[in-house]
Structures are given as structure tokens and as C-alpha cells.
């Protein structure tokens, strides 16, 4: 057994907890009335990109998902979020939010790749 496997396991559990908390924040927090207009343009796109950057980074770095599966999972979450917003008062689903999500996913994967090269 490698010397750092215990540390790796702890990091994997912490990453899993972070992903779960992020999903709760996205869907439960996003359904709250305070979420309407929380970020004004263009900062809403930055928030979308940053959220999905972190999500993709965690999935790619701490789990054994291939790049394809990280992209599929993250973009399914993005589509679910935009679909969810269609049913919330004051919220709007938009393609440009989805594009910001996709850019965040791509940058998160690039960051993981860069870390692995060191």
C-alpha cells in the first residue's frame, strides 16, 4: 500500500463532501427567492464558470473519472440547473449560462492536466 493512500482517501472524501455541498447549494440554494439577481451581469457568467471550474476540477482530480465522464456529468448538472431555473419565479434559463458552465468545465480540466504535469 502506498504511503500516501490514507491521505488520498481523506482528500477523496473531502472532495465528495464538497461536491455534495455544491449540488445542494446549486439546487436548494438556487431555488430560494434571494437567488434572483444574486449576481448581476457580467458577474453571473463568472459565477457560473467558477462553479463549474471547481466541480470539474474536483471530479477530475480526486476521482477516477475519465475526461469524457467529467464533461458528461458536469454538463448534465448544468442542463439540470438551467432546466430547474425555468420553473423558478424570477429565474431564467439561458444558453449563455450554459456556455459559461462549459467554459468552466474546460478550464477545470486544463487546471488538473497542468497539475499532473508538475
Order of alpha helices (4+ residues) and beta strands (2+ residues): alpha-alpha-alpha-alpha
